Amino acid sequence: MNNWISIFETDQLYKAELVKSVLCDNDVEAVILNQKDSSYNTFGTIQVMVSRDHKDQAEEIIKSIHCE
């Protein structure tokens, strides 16, 4: 995952899934990295990761869906 960067971070899985889905619908490959603690869901974050090559495109797409 050396070429992958975090493009979106949240504490709610549904938001990460939404962002990933929209990115994939726009031909930007994305994966979810869930760093939430399995015992205590109040700790950690969920990140949507994309290739560095798609960073600018992904940022524009995320801005357009107002998911922050």
ChimeraX commands (.cxc) that place a marker at each C-alpha (Angstrom):
marker #1 position 0.00,0.00,0.00 radius 0.5
marker #1 position 2.97,2.31,-0.51 radius 0.5
marker #1 position 1.26,4.10,-3.38 radius 0.5
marker #1 position -2.04,4.57,-1.51 radius 0.5
marker #1 position -3.03,7.64,0.48 radius 0.5
marker #1 position -5.92,8.50,2.76 radius 0.5
marker #1 position -8.39,10.74,0.95 radius 0.5
marker #1 position -11.27,10.70,3.44 radius 0.5
marker #1 position -11.48,9.96,7.16 radius 0.5
marker #1 position -14.51,9.42,9.36 radius 0.5
marker #1 position -15.68,7.56,12.43 radius 0.5
marker #1 position -18.83,6.28,10.71 radius 0.5
marker #1 position -18.58,3.27,8.41 radius 0.5
marker #1 position -21.59,4.22,6.28 radius 0.5
marker #1 position -19.90,7.50,5.26 radius 0.5
marker #1 position -16.74,5.67,4.24 radius 0.5
marker #1 position -18.81,3.15,2.26 radius 0.5
marker #1 position -20.66,6.00,0.54 radius 0.5
marker #1 position -17.45,7.76,-0.45 radius 0.5
marker #1 position -15.88,4.52,-1.68 radius 0.5
marker #1 position -18.98,3.71,-3.72 radius 0.5
marker #1 position -19.08,7.14,-5.38 radius 0.5
marker #1 position -15.36,7.00,-6.16 radius 0.5
marker #1 position -15.68,3.52,-7.68 radius 0.5
marker #1 position -18.69,4.69,-9.73 radius 0.5
marker #1 position -16.38,7.36,-11.16 radius 0.5
marker #1 position -13.64,4.86,-12.05 radius 0.5
marker #1 position -11.42,5.69,-9.07 radius 0.5
marker #1 position -10.33,2.54,-7.28 radius 0.5
marker #1 position -10.75,2.94,-3.53 radius 0.5
marker #1 position -10.41,0.75,-0.45 radius 0.5
marker #1 position -11.53,1.18,3.13 radius 0.5
marker #1 position -9.01,0.91,5.96 radius 0.5
marker #1 position -10.95,0.40,9.18 radius 0.5
marker #1 position -8.81,1.23,12.20 radius 0.5
marker #1 position -11.68,1.26,14.67 radius 0.5
marker #1 position -11.03,-0.74,17.82 radius 0.5
marker #1 position -13.23,-3.84,17.69 radius 0.5
marker #1 position -13.88,-3.74,21.44 radius 0.5
marker #1 position -14.44,0.00,21.83 radius 0.5
marker #1 position -15.95,1.60,18.75 radius 0.5
marker #1 position -15.16,5.05,20.10 radius 0.5
marker #1 position -11.44,4.68,19.33 radius 0.5
marker #1 position -9.89,4.84,15.88 radius 0.5
marker #1 position -10.95,6.00,12.45 radius 0.5
marker #1 position -12.06,4.64,9.12 radius 0.5
marker #1 position -10.15,5.85,6.09 radius 0.5
marker #1 position -10.88,5.70,2.39 radius 0.5
marker #1 position -7.66,5.14,0.49 radius 0.5
marker #1 position -6.90,5.84,-3.17 radius 0.5
marker #1 position -3.84,5.62,-5.38 radius 0.5
marker #1 position -1.66,8.74,-5.35 radius 0.5
marker #1 position -2.29,8.98,-9.10 radius 0.5
marker #1 position -6.02,9.57,-8.45 radius 0.5
marker #1 position -5.69,11.97,-5.51 radius 0.5
marker #1 position -6.81,15.14,-7.32 radius 0.5
marker #1 position -9.71,13.42,-9.06 radius 0.5
marker #1 position -10.85,11.80,-5.80 radius 0.5
marker #1 position -10.73,15.12,-3.93 radius 0.5
marker #1 position -12.95,16.77,-6.54 radius 0.5
marker #1 position -15.45,13.93,-6.40 radius 0.5
marker #1 position -15.60,14.03,-2.59 radius 0.5
marker #1 position -16.17,17.79,-2.64 radius 0.5
marker #1 position -19.09,17.29,-4.99 radius 0.5
marker #1 position -20.93,14.90,-2.66 radius 0.5
marker #1 position -20.59,17.04,0.50 radius 0.5
marker #1 position -19.95,14.10,2.81 radius 0.5
marker #1 position -17.69,15.81,5.33 radius 0.5
marker link #1:1,2 radius 0.2
marker link #1:2,3 radius 0.2
marker link #1:3,4 radius 0.2
marker link #1:4,5 radius 0.2
marker link #1:5,6 radius 0.2
marker link #1:6,7 radius 0.2
marker link #1:7,8 radius 0.2
marker link #1:8,9 radius 0.2
marker link #1:9,10 radius 0.2
marker link #1:10,11 radius 0.2
marker link #1:11,12 radius 0.2
marker link #1:12,13 radius 0.2
marker link #1:13,14 radius 0.2
marker link #1:14,15 radius 0.2
marker link #1:15,16 radius 0.2
marker link #1:16,17 radius 0.2
marker link #1:17,18 radius 0.2
marker link #1:18,19 radius 0.2
marker link #1:19,20 radius 0.2
marker link #1:20,21 radius 0.2
marker link #1:21,22 radius 0.2
marker link #1:22,23 radius 0.2
marker link #1:23,24 radius 0.2
marker link #1:24,25 radius 0.2
marker link #1:25,26 radius 0.2
marker link #1:26,27 radius 0.2
marker link #1:27,28 radius 0.2
marker link #1:28,29 radius 0.2
marker link #1:29,30 radius 0.2
marker link #1:30,31 radius 0.2
marker link #1:31,32 radius 0.2
marker link #1:32,33 radius 0.2
marker link #1:33,34 radius 0.2
marker link #1:34,35 radius 0.2
marker link #1:35,36 radius 0.2
marker link #1:36,37 radius 0.2
marker link #1:37,38 radius 0.2
marker link #1:38,39 radius 0.2
marker link #1:39,40 radius 0.2
marker link #1:40,41 radius 0.2
marker link #1:41,42 radius 0.2
marker link #1:42,43 radius 0.2
marker link #1:43,44 radius 0.2
marker link #1:44,45 radius 0.2
marker link #1:45,46 radius 0.2
marker link #1:46,47 radius 0.2
marker link #1:47,48 radius 0.2
marker link #1:48,49 radius 0.2
marker link #1:49,50 radius 0.2
marker link #1:50,51 radius 0.2
marker link #1:51,52 radius 0.2
marker link #1:52,53 radius 0.2
marker link #1:53,54 radius 0.2
marker link #1:54,55 radius 0.2
marker link #1:55,56 radius 0.2
marker link #1:56,57 radius 0.2
marker link #1:57,58 radius 0.2
marker link #1:58,59 radius 0.2
marker link #1:59,60 radius 0.2
marker link #1:60,61 radius 0.2
marker link #1:61,62 radius 0.2
marker link #1:62,63 radius 0.2
marker link #1:63,64 radius 0.2
marker link #1:64,65 radius 0.2
marker link #1:65,66 radius 0.2
marker link #1:66,67 radius 0.2
marker link #1:67,68 radius 0.2
view
